[in-house]
Amino acid sequence: MCAAIVLHAYDVGETDRLCVLLTQTHGKIVARVPGARQCKSRIGGATLPLHCIVVTLHATRSGWYMREARLVHACHTKQPLLLQQGVEMLMLLLQDEEPVPEIFALTEEFFDMCPASLVPFTAKLLHIMGVLPVNDEDERFKNLSSCGQDFVRYSARNESLHSIEERFPHDDPSLPIFCDVILREQLPRPLRSAAIASVMCSS
């Protein structure tokens, strides 16, 4: 069995479900859950999006199958759009079946915290991926305020998302711009959830 986070889920066939999982041991995978939508399914409730679970997986020629799943906890947040942006970011940035234990641990903490801003999670994720600039030779880093530069360096040094969140200067407009610039360089397309959040905030 291994720890996993359900990033997304799709209904397929008459009773099955496809789950996009971030797992501790296999990285990001898609697993089919036979009979998950049957009324008597023992694992259907555990395989919903934003659930942290423990699963038994079986690899076949046609892909991954989930045999068992036990719910550890469900993420309940007052910031669903922010959380969805983080999930979409992971789905687009991570390669299939390339486990990165640091990213799994970061995502678990992100789900537990449900922070008020996406910047601390984004900065730490980009650092783990090796694409976060932290020196004055980088033009993007130079455009940050001095407070923003200190925060980025702190994000690169510290493992705990909670401690990074505590140091985040919410009144510094340069940091969201900085993260957005780097994300646009790494993502294959813009985040759809970010556009939705922008529309809802402006309405």
C-alpha angles and dihedrals in degrees: 000000000000138000116257142173120217105228097174141350135205130193113235132178119350100309110358131103132206114215127196102214133190103208131189095227106030104031118221113355140158114233129187116224109202114216094000092140096050114113092238096046112133094203103035094095093050095053098066122117119279093024123132108216146167112233144184110220132192123198118214135169089264094049142271124334127194114222101173136012133182122192114236096178141326121233112242112186141171087211104060095155092051091050090048090053090055091049093049090049091055093047092053100039103042123081118227118265095002105124117209108179092195091058092048091052091046091051092049089053091046090054091047095048102040089198126205094242135040094213099087092049092045094049093050093045092051090049093052088050089053097241102103110109113221105170138077093245090074114084092212091055092046090057091062122097115253088255090051092050091052090051093050092050090048090050090054093050101045129070099198117088088198092060091045090051090052091055095047111118100220092191094058109101093187095072100062089047091049093051092044092054093052093044092053088055092052104037122084089219138001118280109266091201090057091056090050091049091050092052093048093048092051095047 
